[in-house]
Amino acid sequence: MQHSSSGQNTAPRKQIRLNQLIGVWASTSRRSRMADQFATLMAISLPWSTTILGIFTALWLITLATVIDIPQFRKQLRRPSCWLPVALFCLAVAGMAWADAPLAARTHAVATMAKLLAIPLLIYQFERSENGIRIFLGFLASCTALLALSWLNWIDPRTVLPSERPIGVPIKNWITQGVEFVLCIFGAAGLAIVMWQKRRRYAALGFGALAFVFLLNMAFVASSRTSLVSLPILLLISTLRYIGWRRAIALNLTIAIVAVLTWFLAPNLRLRIDSIQQEYSLRDSRPTSVGLRLEYWSHARKFISNAPLIGYGTGSIKTLFEREAAGKTVTDEQIVANPHNQTLYFAIEWGAIGVILLYAMWITHFLMFTETRWISWLGVIVVSQNVFDSLFNSHLSDYVEGWIYVLGVGVAAGMVSKFRKPSPIVAS
């Protein structure tokens, strides 16, 4: 009898739980919050795992698809900031038709551009959401955990099991880590300014200290040369755009003094910068990073001159390098599917049409962030970093760096469109 009573009680409980789940899913507002949560989880997983990022991205797309107002979204696609990323993806799909490359290479190249389709979706989502700031805070928190692990690995290399990894780079590579840490430096510094203006002194000091620790890590632990070079350029862009010129000059002079002191105190920093000249001088005797880039760019210019208008088609870069290497003694490093320059990448595959669309998208996204708001300032940093770093890498086509651009621009643009009233990050 007791067993029967227990079974009778269990069935209603299961039914109640099922009804609760159905109720949660049936609520549009709750599904919208779920989409925001999945977007936050995407940002948190971005520095760590591409697989987990892919899972959260799929869940985000499924959830967001259930709350989109199709007529409103179609209207939004008329904006250049939304249709230009879509146009680049469509060009990649069309480019498969004239590419002389294996199907796998063409499919992979299209897949690298598919993430651009998320930009208009994110803009739509965060024009209507109050949770955009959580995306950036989630990314900052995740990178802070990576920062702690990087310092721990530098202090005691045994804290990261794979012994072949560079010290201080526990996940992925130092180029990707450098991109993430540079964004965190500017993001944390901007939050410090916002907190100071709100008279939340301890929070301001905390964010300022966090930005400084990220900077110290890049100087003493693991330095990406591209990121090191981009730091002063991004600083100049951000200060001239959002701070009066007198304060900008004073701030940059202070930072220049700190940089000089850091140069003398950080042997890792000097080693990374000095290696540029060393690799350039050794480029003819053995493969070096600098020498290989120069070789890629030289071949790329030759390829482009033979097909300047529409390029060779989607996924054709590696095939071109393989043909160029035919009959020659080369290493695997000299045959690549990526010329380590985003402009050359687009020019080889889609010619002048691709380059025009690429620069139109970059310029449009840059001009979206004209207000003196913290989130607008961060949007400028995201776009500027992607443009500058793409001189030496193909960051828009790369997985993690490309998703950083997509999430950063999409969420920031949506938030800026939602909040039009000026809210300065610094006093004028």
Stockholm file with secondary structure:
# STOCKHOLM 1.0

chainA/1-428         MQHSSSGQNTAPRKQIRLNQLIGVWASTSRRSRMADQFATLMAISLPWSTTILGIFTALWLITLATVIDIPQFRKQLRRPSCWLPVALFCLAVAGMAWADAPLAARTHAVATMAKLLAIPLLIYQFERSENGIRIFLGFLASCTALLALSWLNWIDPRTVLPSERPIGVPIKNWITQGVEFVLCIFGAAGLAIVMWQKRRRYAALGFGALAFVFLLNMAFVASSRTSLVSLPILLLISTLRYIGWRRAIALNLTIAIVAVLTWFLAPNLRLRIDSIQQEYSLRDSRPTSVGLRLEYWSHARKFISNAPLIGYGTGSIKTLFEREAAGKTVTDEQIVANPHNQTLYFAIEWGAIGVILLYAMWITHFLMFTETRWISWLGVIVVSQNVFDSLFNSHLSDYVEGWIYVLGVGVAAGMVSKFRKPSPIVAS
#=GR chainA/1-428 SS CHHHHHHHHHHHHHHHHHHHHHHHHHCHHHHHHHHHHHHHHHHHHTTTCHHHHHHHHHHHHHHHHTTCCHHHHHHHTTSHHHHHHHHHHHHHHHHTTTCCSCHHHHHHHHHHHHGGGHHHHHHHHHHSCSCHHHHHHHHHHHHHHHHHHHHHHHHCGGGSSCTTSCTTCCSSCHHHHHHHHHHHHHHHHHHHHHHHHTTCHHHHHHHHHHHHHHHHHHHHTCCCHHHHHHHHHHHHHHHHHHSCHHHHHHHHHHHHHHHHHHHHHCHHHHHHHHHHHHHHHTTTTSCCHHHHHHHHHHHHHHHHHHSTTTCSCTTCHHHHHHHHHTTSCCCGGGSCSCCSCHHHHHHHHHHHHHHHHHHHHHHHHHHTCCSSBHHHHHHHHHHHHHHHHTTTSCTTTSHHHHHHHHHHHHHHHHHHHHCCSCCBSSCC
#=GC SS_cons         CHHHHHHHHHHHHHHHHHHHHHHHHHCHHHHHHHHHHHHHHHHHHTTTCHHHHHHHHHHHHHHHHTTCCHHHHHHHTTSHHHHHHHHHHHHHHHHTTTCCSCHHHHHHHHHHHHGGGHHHHHHHHHHSCSCHHHHHHHHHHHHHHHHHHHHHHHHCGGGSSCTTSCTTCCSSCHHHHHHHHHHHHHHHHHHHHHHHHTTCHHHHHHHHHHHHHHHHHHHHTCCCHHHHHHHHHHHHHHHHHHSCHHHHHHHHHHHHHHHHHHHHHCHHHHHHHHHHHHHHHTTTTSCCHHHHHHHHHHHHHHHHHHSTTTCSCTTCHHHHHHHHHTTSCCCGGGSCSCCSCHHHHHHHHHHHHHHHHHHHHHHHHHHTCCSSBHHHHHHHHHHHHHHHHTTTSCTTTSHHHHHHHHHHHHHHHHHHHHCCSCCBSSCC
//
